[in-house]
Amino acid sequence: MPTYAYACKDCGHAFDIVQSFSDSSLTSCPECQGALRKKFNSVGVVFKGSGFYRTDSRDAKGSTVSAAPGAPAAAPAAAPAASAPAAAAS
């Protein structure tokens, strides 16, 4: 159930209350019986599921990084030679 924030127009008393969506809004202040107004806050946005990341919509065959025009393509890093110490020993 959501939490709603109210403020009294007369005395300024502010409070939060948990109400169901089907409950009607409160109209009178519990402190002074004055008129209430519902306060609205910004809602935090949460992105859940697939489709929100750069890699979610990429083609599995294509490259994920594009090179700048005219820039040479990066060569894959060579693995260190495992036989180098053995060659030096012979």
C-alpha positions in Angstrom: 0.0 0.0 0.0 1.3 3.5 -0.8 2.2 6.2 1.7 0.6 9.6 1.1 1.8 12.9 2.5 -0.7 15.5 3.7 -0.3 19.1 5.0 -2.9 21.2 6.7 -3.7 24.5 5.0 -4.6 26.2 8.3 -2.0 25.1 10.9 0.7 23.7 8.6 0.8 20.3 10.3 2.3 17.7 8.0 2.1 13.9 8.2 2.3 10.7 6.2 -0.3 8.0 6.2 -0.5 4.6 4.5 -3.7 4.2 2.6 -5.1 1.8 0.0 -5.6 2.9 -3.5 -9.4 2.5 -2.9 -9.4 4.7 0.2 -10.7 8.2 -0.2 -8.4 11.2 0.5 -8.3 12.7 4.0 -10.0 16.1 4.2 -9.6 17.3 7.8 -6.5 17.8 9.9 -6.2 15.6 12.9 -4.7 18.5 14.9 -7.0 21.4 14.2 -9.8 20.0 12.0 -8.7 22.4 9.2 -8.6 21.6 5.5 -5.9 19.2 4.2 -4.0 19.1 1.0 -2.3 16.1 -0.5 1.4 16.7 -1.2 3.0 15.1 -4.3 6.6 14.1 -4.5 8.7 13.1 -7.4 8.8 9.4 -8.2 12.0 7.5 -8.5 12.4 5.6 -11.7 13.7 2.1 -11.6 14.6 0.3 -14.9 14.1 -3.4 -14.5 14.3 -6.1 -17.1 16.1 -6.3 -20.4 16.4 -3.6 -23.0 17.8 -0.8 -20.8 21.5 -1.5 -21.3 23.7 -0.8 -24.3 24.5 -4.5 -24.7 20.9 -5.7 -24.6 20.0 -4.5 -28.1 23.3 -5.4 -29.8 23.7 -8.0 -32.5 25.6 -11.0 -31.3 27.6 -11.1 -34.5 28.5 -7.4 -34.6 31.1 -5.5 -32.7 30.1 -3.7 -29.6 32.8 -1.0 -30.0 33.1 1.0 -33.2 36.5 2.5 -34.2 36.9 6.1 -35.1 37.0 6.8 -38.9 40.6 6.5 -40.2 41.8 4.9 -37.0 43.7 1.6 -37.3 41.9 -1.5 -36.0 43.3 -2.7 -32.7 45.2 -6.0 -33.0 44.4 -8.7 -30.4 47.0 -9.0 -27.6 49.5 -11.8 -28.2 49.8 -14.4 -25.6 53.2 -14.7 -24.0 55.3 -17.4 -25.4 55.3 -20.4 -23.1 58.3 -22.0 -24.9 60.7 -19.0 -24.4 62.4 -20.4 -21.3 62.7 -23.8 -22.8 64.3 -22.4 -26.0 66.8 -20.5 -23.9 67.8 -23.7 -22.0 68.6 -25.7 -25.2 
